[in-house]
Amino acid sequence: MPTKKQRRRQQKSRRHDYEYVYVDGEGNEVEVDPDDLPAEKQNGKVEARAAKSTNKRAPARAGQRVIEPPSWRRALKRAAIWAPLLVVAMMLINRNVSPMQWATSALFLVAFFIPISYFTDSIAYRMYRKRIDRPTTPKAR
């Protein structure tokens, strides 16, 4: 099976206006029926089929990541991921403390982590929106 890079190259070679020739089982070149050729535009170029994107988010520039608006649900999910890690960290740091104190300390840290996470997301989203809404005019020197 060809790699992704090889498939892209094959597709690119098919897009160009080359002569279409098939090779049969014996190795002889066979001409193609005109009905089998791709449809041509009025200017003579082969019509490219554009794949429609199903992404309904804001359009991102090349190489940029789309940042979603902040949500409490995402902040809670992030806290749920970090909570067990905090408990383990408390166990390793405070070996001479009871497990109830580990859990209480971790719960206290998670209670601070959730709003800070939401606040950080909101700052990142505001910066992203400013970058996207900014006109893309070249700077004058």
N, C-alpha and C positions, 0 to 999 in steps of 0.2 A: 504494500500500500504506500503511495507516495506521501511524503511529508507535507506539512502545511505550506512550506516554502515552495516545494516542487509544484503543488497544486496551484498556487498563486502564479507561478511562472507559466504553467500550462494555460491558465485562463487568460493571462496577458497575451500570450502568443496567439490565442484564438480571437482576441479582440481586434488584432491588426488586420488590415485588408490584404491578406495573402491569398494565393490561389489554393483552392481546396482540392486535395488529391487524396484518395484512399489507396491503401496497399492491400491487395487480396492475399489469400493464404499462400499462394505460390511466390509472392514477392513482386508481382507486377503492379504497376501503378494504374489505377482505374479512375476515370473522370467521374465527377459527382454530378448527379441530376440537378438541374437548376431549381427544382422544387425543394430540394434538401438544403439549399443554401440559406443562411440567415437573412432576414429582411434588411433592406438597405434604406437609409435615409435619402432625402433628395440631394444632398451634397455628396453622396457616394460613400459615406462612411457607414460601417456596420453599426446598427443600433444597439447600444449597451442596455442591458436590463439592470435597472437600479434596484437594489434591495431596499425595501422600506423598513425603516427602523421602528421598533415597537417601544422604544424608550420615550416616555412622555415627560421626562424631567427637563430641566432647562438645558439648552445646548451647551456643551463644554467645548472649550478650545482644544486644539490638538495637544495631547499630553497632559491635560489638566483633569483632575478628578472632580466629579460633581459632589458638592457638599449639600446634604439634606438639611431642612430646617430642624432646629432642636426639638426634642420631645422628651417628656418625662418617662415614657415607656422605655426609650433607648437608654436613658440614664439609669433606670432601675435594672435593666438587663445587664448593663455594664457593672453595676454594683453587685448583682448576683454572681457574676463571674469572679469578681475580686474578693468577695466575702470569705469564701473558703481559704483563699490564699492568705488573707489577713489573719485568719484563725491559726493557720499553720505557722505564720511568722510570729504570732504571739506565743505559740507553744515553744518555738525555738529560742526566742529572745528571753522570755520569762519562764524558765524551767521550774522555779521554786514557787509558782503561783498556782492556785486551784484552776481547774478547767472552767468553772463558772466565771472567773475573772477574765480568762482568755476570751470567752464568748462575749462578755460585757464590753471589754475593750474593743473587740472587733466590731461589734454592733455600733458602738459609739463612733468609731472611725468611718463605718459605712454611712451612718447618718450624716456625717459631714461630706462624704464623698459624693452622694447623690446630687445635692444642689450645686456643688462645685463642678461636677461633670456637666450638668445642664448649662451652667453659666459659661463654661469653656466652649461648649457646642454653640451657644448663642453668639459668642464673640467670633468664633470661626465662621459662622454662617453670615454674620454681618460683614465681615471682611471679604468673604467670597462674593456677596451680592454687590458690594462696592466695586470689586474688580470686574465683575460681569457687566454692570451698568455703565462703567466708564467707557467713553468713546475711544475707539481704537485708531486715533490719528497719530501719525508719526511725529516725534518730537523735533522741534526746530532747533538748530544749533546756532 
